[in-house]
Each structure stands twice: as C-alpha cells, then as structure tokens.
Amino acid sequence: MMTQTNGSQSKSVNLNQIEKIRISIVDDSRVIREGLRVTLETETDFDIVGMANNGKSAIELIKDRQPDIVIMDIGMPKLNGIISTQVISERFTGTKVVIYSDHAENTYISQSLEAGAKGYFLKKHRLRKSYKV
C-alpha cells in the first residue's frame, strides 16, 4: 500500500491492484516465441495473453485477447509482420506493435514504422536490455 499526498488530499494506492501490461508474441519460430515468453514472464508487471506463429493468426488473437503490446516478427508465413502491423494499427488502436526482427536494413525499419510500429528491436540484441531502456 502506498499513500500519495497532494496538498490537502491523500490517496491510497494498492500496488497489487496495478494492472499488468498485456503482451502477445508473434513469431513463426517456436523457439523465439517460447524464449520471449519465458524472459518476459520473469517480470511481475507483464502478462503474456497469447502467442501466434503468423500474421493472420495474430490479428485473430488480438481481436480476442486485446493486448496492450504485440511483439511482432517480420518474416512470417500467411501474412508478414509489416502488413500485420498496419492492420493492427488501423483496427486496434489500443494495441501497440513493437517489431522484433533479424532485419537490420533501414528499409525494413522505415516500412515497419510507417505501418504503425512504435519500436524496432533486433533479435541479435538481448530483449531484457532493450525493454528496460
């Protein structure tokens, strides 16, 4: 329990009632999906609400689970991450997409950001360091 004082007003906040950040992971590699899930679940303020292995499944997942953040790969079957990001950004305005990719080329980065991604991280960097910045 934390008490915040603002002038003559006092407000109590129960830290256990703070909502977790709801995250979905989208990558065609099972190893990457599971690795991200295990890494992110070590943080108490994250809740993994679903995983998908392609962009088409991701859109259905987001429709059903309504995550706050989607961690999205680019190169996937059925619907790639850039097109998926554009669809998600247009249809689900409460959900933010962060790209997590092997592609370091500026073309991929700029296309992702133009599609609506809010961030771009390279898989060769450790995510633990990236999201704490």
Sequence and secondary structure as in RCSB ss.txt:
>XXXX:A:sequence
MMTQTNGSQSKSVNLNQIEKIRISIVDDSRVIREGLRVTLETETDFDIVGMANNGKSAIELIKDRQPDIVIMDIG
MPKLNGIISTQVISERFTGTKVVIYSDHAENTYISQSLEAGAKGYFLKKHRLRKSYKV
>XXXX:A:secstr
 EEEEETTEEEEE GGGS  EEEEEE S HHHHHHHHHHHHTSTTEEEEEEESSHHHHHHHHHHH  SEEEE SS
 SSS HHHHHHHHHHH TT EEEEEES   HHHHHHHHHHT SEEEETTS HHHHHT 
